[in-house]
Amino acid sequence: MKHFKNISGIFLLTLILSTVLPIASVYATPSISISPSTGVSGTTVTVKGISFSSYSGDMLSVYFDDTEIDSSSTTVSVDGVFQTCLSDFFENPRLH
């Protein structure tokens, strides 16, 4: 009988903790890809981000150093993805 009381006590404690403690959400790590990484003048560069769900609906722009790239604005989709194509990215090369 003592064994039964221990098991029922553990079961009851587990049940209480599972309903009281919040379940931690697991999020994927956001990542950004740039393709291609090199190119000549006129090469279109694609910037894509995934797992940005917490920014869903937000407008964002791509910056190179401290300068916003013209026409790079895009909106993060409901599923946390954004993509923008930069057609004139390599036309104004800079020294770094």
Sequence and secondary structure as in RCSB ss.txt:
>XXXX:A:sequence
MKHFKNISGIFLLTLILSTVLPIASVYATPSISISPSTGVSGTTVTVKGISFSSYSGDMLSVYFDDTEIDSSSTT
VSVDGVFQTCLSDFFENPRLH
>XXXX:A:secstr
 HHHHHHHHHHHHHHHHHHHS         EEEEE SS  TT  EEEEEES GGGTT EE  EETTEE TT  EE
  TTS EEEEESSGGGS    
